[in-house]
Amino acid sequence: GAGCVDQPPSLQQKVPVLLYHHLLTEEENTLYKENGSVISTDEFEWQMKWLHDNGWQTVSSQELIDFLYEGKALPKKSVLITFDDGYVDNYSNAFPILQKYNLKATIFLIPDYVNVYPNYLTWAQAAEMQRSGRIHFGSHTMNHSVLTELSQTELRRQLVDSKQTIE
């Protein structure tokens, strides 16, 4: 129609991104009441089952980047599932559900927290998930610093070193 402009293929297809942090059982969730970054395992499983049953296909963050910048094709009903920070419940609670419904996800890790704090992933857990082919990893920062408050040198360390550590 009048005034319509053809858009490049990458702008015609929308890809929703679902972001999660903590995924806890009802018992675990009693510790995090009123916390907006927590979802119950039951709710998460319902959402993953809905995606699966309605023909949605999960993609990795790299596949989304390849689609946006190189025009590589994605399934029509594509969705990116992400987890922020790399909490251990991503392994214990989310990973089995993702496997059950044959779905992929990307976890953005904080390397200085891995193998250090008990509520974060270990490198062994991350390696197991990566070997499954279902879980991909991306860099968050080295230690969750507020990037706008850092010197250029420290900013570079946070961004570059986190990526290199994960790789």
C-alpha positions in Angstrom: 0.0 0.0 0.0 0.9 3.7 -0.1 3.8 4.6 2.1 4.9 1.0 2.7 8.6 0.2 2.3 10.0 -3.2 2.0 12.0 -4.2 5.0 15.1 -6.4 5.0 14.3 -10.0 6.0 15.9 -9.6 9.4 13.4 -6.8 10.2 10.3 -8.7 9.0 10.7 -11.6 11.5 10.5 -10.8 15.2 12.3 -13.1 17.7 11.2 -12.8 21.3 13.8 -13.1 24.0 12.8 -14.6 27.4 15.0 -13.7 30.3 15.2 -15.6 33.5 17.4 -15.4 36.6 16.4 -17.7 39.5 14.2 -20.8 38.8 13.2 -22.2 42.1 10.9 -25.0 43.5 8.1 -23.8 45.7 10.1 -24.8 48.8 13.2 -22.9 47.6 11.0 -19.9 46.6 10.0 -19.2 50.3 13.5 -17.7 50.7 12.9 -15.2 47.9 9.4 -13.9 48.5 8.5 -10.7 46.6 11.6 -11.0 44.4 10.8 -10.2 40.7 13.8 -12.2 39.4 12.4 -15.6 40.6 10.1 -17.9 38.8 8.8 -21.2 40.1 9.8 -24.4 38.4 6.1 -25.2 37.9 5.6 -21.9 36.0 8.8 -22.3 34.0 7.8 -25.9 33.0 4.3 -24.7 32.0 6.0 -22.0 29.8 8.4 -24.4 28.2 5.7 -27.0 27.5 3.6 -24.2 25.9 6.5 -23.2 23.6 7.1 -26.8 22.7 3.4 -27.7 22.2 2.8 -24.6 20.0 5.7 -25.1 17.6 8.2 -22.6 18.9 11.8 -23.4 18.2 14.6 -22.2 20.5 17.7 -20.6 19.1 21.1 -19.8 20.6 22.3 -16.2 21.0 24.8 -16.8 18.3 22.1 -18.0 15.9 20.1 -14.8 16.6 23.2 -12.7 16.0 23.8 -14.6 12.7 20.2 -13.9 11.7 20.4 -10.2 12.5 23.8 -9.4 11.1 24.3 -12.0 8.3 20.7 -12.7 7.3 20.9 -16.4 8.1 17.5 -18.0 8.2 15.7 -19.0 11.4 12.6 -21.0 11.9 9.5 -18.8 11.6 8.5 -19.3 15.3 11.9 -18.8 16.9 12.5 -17.7 20.5 15.7 -17.1 22.5 15.7 -18.3 26.1 18.3 -16.7 28.4 19.4 -16.9 32.0 21.3 -14.0 33.6 24.2 -14.5 36.1 24.6 -18.3 36.1 22.8 -19.4 39.2 23.1 -23.1 40.2 19.4 -23.5 39.9 19.9 -23.0 36.1 21.6 -26.5 36.3 19.5 -28.2 38.9 16.0 -26.9 38.0 16.0 -25.4 34.5 18.3 -27.8 32.6 16.2 -30.9 33.2 13.1 -29.1 32.0 14.8 -27.8 28.9 16.1 -31.3 28.1 12.6 -32.7 28.6 11.1 -30.4 26.0 14.2 -30.5 23.7 14.8 -26.7 24.1 18.0 -24.6 23.9 19.0 -21.7 26.2 21.9 -19.3 26.7 23.3 -18.6 30.1 25.3 -15.4 30.7 27.9 -16.3 33.3 29.8 -14.2 35.8 33.3 -16.0 35.8 34.4 -14.6 39.2 31.4 -16.3 40.8 31.7 -19.7 39.1 33.2 -22.3 41.5 33.3 -19.7 44.2 29.8 -19.1 45.6 27.5 -22.1 46.3 24.4 -20.5 44.7 26.3 -20.2 41.3 27.3 -22.8 38.8 30.5 -24.7 38.8 32.7 -25.1 35.8 31.9 -28.8 35.8 28.1 -28.1 35.7 28.6 -25.6 32.9 30.7 -28.1 30.9 28.0 -30.8 31.3 25.3 -28.5 30.1 27.4 -27.3 27.1 28.2 -30.9 26.1 24.4 -31.5 25.9 24.2 -29.2 22.9 21.2 -27.5 24.6 23.0 -24.9 26.6 25.2 -22.2 25.3 27.2 -19.7 27.3 27.9 -16.0 27.0 29.8 -13.5 29.0 28.1 -11.3 31.6 31.0 -9.4 33.2 33.8 -10.7 35.4 32.1 -9.7 38.7 28.8 -7.9 37.9 30.3 -4.4 38.2 28.3 -1.3 37.3 29.9 -0.7 33.9 29.1 3.1 33.7 31.3 3.6 36.9 34.4 1.9 35.5 37.6 3.3 34.0 38.2 2.3 30.3 40.9 -0.2 31.4 38.6 -1.9 33.9 35.6 -1.8 31.5 37.7 -3.6 28.9 38.8 -6.2 31.5 35.2 -6.8 32.5 34.1 -7.4 29.0 37.1 -9.0 27.3 38.4 -11.1 30.2 34.9 -12.5 30.9 34.5 -13.7 27.3 38.0 -15.2 27.2 37.5 -17.0 30.6 34.3 -18.6 29.4 35.9 -19.6 26.1 
